[in-house]
Amino acid sequence: MQLWTIRPRALRVKGVLPGFGLTMGTTLLFISLVVLLPLSALLIQAASLSPGEFWRIISSERAVATYKLTLSSALIASIFNVFFGLLLAWILTRYQFPGRSLLDAIVDLPFALPTAVAGLSLAFLFTSHGWIGQYLEPMGIQVAYTQLGIIAAMAFTSAPFVIRSVQPVLEDMEPELEEAAAILGASPWQIFQGIILPTIMPALLAGFSLALARSLGEFGAIIFIAGNMPFETEITALLIMIRLEEYNYAGAAAIASVVLAAALVMLLIINLLQGRIYRARSDS
């Protein structure tokens, strides 16, 4: 009598996403068309210059002045938004008060508001005859047509990135850990420093990186309040626009490539910091 053995067919493990090949191909096509193709065109245009010409353009005194102004203003605005965004996210998640829903909706206003409108609104507020500027200037504080106005415009347009990055993490935090720490005698500052801050730090860094990237590329909200004076209040994006208006496309691409490289380096550093924080939390 012959025994027949039936071998089970190899089970095919399905991925989380159905049609992996189709979805991956569509994603790569989208990234290539929307991100890689424009960046490639920018780099090819910049590569049309000789090394000497490229260095002369990006290291000119006027260009270096715009780098310093743009980078310093973006860093100050992003650091300000870290504290302001955390404070506002904390208020929205930990307290109930009249008008909370309206305040939560106003947070997203810079996303929907055209940047030119934001710039005009800030100019109306902070000029010498503006609602706020008329009280600041007698005290010797001038916002419009100074670096302070550039920082205000960058902070206004990038604040939602920090708030919306931190707010979901605060909402998902379990209150039992904070209650246990309070029962054991921990002070509010110890609870925040030992429990809350390590939990929200990756989201805080993500919001900071997004705010920094948005501030580096901001244009419309700044030109109406900056004054646009070379070597004083001229940002890099405006200098790129000036070179384009002069039909100096290679020069504009060269300056833009410097901004692109700076943004990529900063995002890479922040991502590395996030990775270290995640690994430290998982090890602990």
Residue pairs with C-beta under 8 A, 6 or more apart in sequence:
17 23
39 260
42 253
42 256
42 257
42 260
43 253
43 257
45 249
45 250
45 253
46 54
46 250
46 253
46 254
46 256
46 257
48 250
49 57
49 250
49 254
53 250
54 254
57 63
57 250
57 251
57 254
57 255
58 254
58 255
58 257
58 258
61 231
62 230
62 231
62 234
62 239
63 236
63 239
63 255
63 258
65 230
65 231
65 234
66 234
66 235
66 236
66 238
66 239
66 255
67 236
67 258
67 262
69 147
69 150
69 233
69 234
69 235
69 236
70 216
70 235
70 236
70 237
70 259
71 216
71 262
72 147
73 147
73 150
73 151
73 154
73 215
73 235
74 154
74 212
74 215
74 216
75 212
76 151
77 151
77 152
77 154
77 155
77 158
77 211
77 215
78 154
78 158
78 208
78 211
78 212
78 215
79 208
80 151
80 155
81 155
81 158
81 159
81 161
81 162
81 207
81 208
81 211
82 162
82 204
82 207
82 208
82 211
84 155
84 159
84 162
85 159
85 161
85 162
85 163
85 165
85 166
85 207
85 211
86 162
86 166
86 200
86 204
88 107
88 159
88 163
89 162
89 163
89 166
89 167
89 170
90 170
91 103
92 100
92 103
92 104
92 107
92 163
92 167
93 167
93 170
93 171
94 170
107 159
107 160
107 163
107 164
108 160
108 164
110 118
110 156
110 157
110 158
110 159
110 160
111 160
114 220
115 157
115 218
115 219
115 220
115 221
116 220
116 221
116 224
118 153
118 156
118 157
118 220
118 221
119 153
119 220
119 221
119 222
119 223
119 224
119 225
120 224
122 144
122 149
122 152
122 153
122 156
122 221
122 224
122 225
123 130
123 144
123 224
123 225
124 130
124 131
125 131
125 132
125 133
126 132
126 133
126 136
126 143
126 144
126 149
126 152
126 225
127 133
127 144
128 134
128 137
128 142
128 144
130 144
132 143
133 142
133 143
133 144
136 142
136 143
141 148
142 148
143 149
143 152
143 225
144 225
144 227
145 225
145 226
145 227
145 229
145 233
146 227
146 233
147 233
149 222
149 225
149 226
149 227
149 233
150 222
150 225
150 226
150 233
150 235
152 225
153 218
153 221
153 222
153 225
153 226
154 214
154 215
154 218
154 221
154 222
155 215
156 221
157 214
157 215
157 218
157 221
158 210
158 211
158 212
158 214
158 215
158 218
159 211
161 207
161 210
161 211
161 214
162 204
162 207
162 208
162 210
162 211
163 207
164 207
165 203
165 204
165 206
165 207
165 210
166 200
166 203
166 204
166 207
168 203
169 199
169 200
169 203
170 196
170 200
173 196
173 199
177 195
178 191
178 195
178 196
181 190
181 191
181 194
181 195
182 191
186 194
198 277
198 281
201 277
202 274
202 277
202 278
205 270
205 273
205 274
205 277
206 270
206 274
208 270
209 266
209 267
209 270
209 271
212 263
212 266
212 270
213 263
213 266
213 267
216 259
216 262
216 263
217 237
217 259
217 263
218 237
219 235
219 237
219 238
219 241
222 235
222 237
222 238
223 238
226 233
226 234
226 235
226 238
227 233
228 234
228 238
236 255
236 258
236 259
237 259
239 255
240 252
240 255
240 256
240 259
241 252
243 249
243 251
243 252
243 255
244 252
